[in-house]
Structure formats: structure tokens, C-alpha cells
């Protein structure tokens, strides 16, 4: 893999527009549509992940041009995001450590799938124009380590798109919510007693508590990355200021999006 484009993220003529050529707008109606799809995650995953992937790629294109870009999708599982990225003209590679997750959609590996850990990406330093991850950070035991790997894999001037669910948000415990507010292990044990199986998102094993404050401190201390944007991923644009309010942001933000540019 070789990120040969060398262009400034967000400076291209195609940035700022979705797949249909329309500017991306984080409106209240868009938030309502995403949460409606979210309610169908278990019953109709194709609808939910397909909707989220289309919205995410439109949002990503508001920061950088994707046509011809090398995009590494970290923890992309069955490849919904990678497929949508390719439809937008990107050269997308999906990296995931779990073969079962990779085959989750139809039993086949996604196109351009690579087995590998988010904590040690099988990607050469500076190879990606965009390093992308959606809702994976809360599933690794070392969130700053994963974020650092994403920065390492991105070329100077390239973009890092990192989005994750905050532990203290209403969905912080995933399928064990809202009992995670009484403790992650308690919530997992309660789920296991009632369902007769461990939750897929099992606290301390496949899910971890990560806050907005932790990652904001991390990125502000990085000499090799600058913040392009920091906002609640699913909420309307006017909700962006909540990210600046300690404690409140941990609950209200729900899902934090960090958009970073790799410094030269």
C-alpha cells in the first residue's frame, strides 16, 4: 500500500459534498433518521449499517476528497463502510482481527479484507491518505494505542477519522445498557443471567470504558496531529458546542467524532 496522492485533506474541489454531489448537512432530520435505523440494528443489520455507511462517507467527504484515495478502514468487520468508500472512488482496505466478524454479512470475506489488529496495523507508516474507524475504539483495551497506530499509518497531510461510543452515554454499554451505569461487569453479568449467554460486548473483554476527556487530552498532546474537527457524530451541527463542556459531554455527545490531520 502506498499513499501517493500527497494532497491536503479538505482542500480538494470534491470535498464538502456527499455521494450525490450534495453538501453534507448534519440536521435534526438526519439525526432522527439515523436513530430510527439504529433501532433496527439487531433485526435488520443491513439497513442499519448500510444507512450509517452512506451517511458516514458523505460526512467524510465534507473533509477530504475520496476519489483515488487510499483509505484504511480499521475494524471494519463485514465491510459495509469499505464498500461505500469504494463506491465513492476510494481504494479501501478493511482491517479486522476477527474472521467471524469479517464473514458476518454473507459468509464471505469483504473485498480487500486484511486480518490484523487495530493495535498493530498491518500497514506501512504513512501509507494511507485516510485512516478511518467507526465504533471500534471502545472495543480495544488500549484506545490511545489504537489512535496512535491510525496516526502512524496516515501520510503527512492525510486525515484520521475516528468515531467511538462514549461509555457514559445512554448506549455506552451497548446491549447491556442502561445497566452499565451501575458498572460494566454488573451489566454484563445481568445480561448473561437473563439471556443465558455472555453479551457480545462483554465489559473487560470485548468492550471497555473510554471517555471523551481521555481522547481529547490524548490528541491535544500529540505533536504529529492537529484537530480538524471535534463533534457529536450523530447529533445536529448546532449541538457541537457540547463537546467543550466537561462531564456533560460524556453523556450528551453519545458518539464522539475526532477528525485529525497528520502533521508534516
Order of alpha helices (4+ residues) and beta strands (2+ residues): alpha-alpha-beta-alpha-beta-alpha-beta-beta-alpha-beta-alpha-alpha-beta-alpha-beta
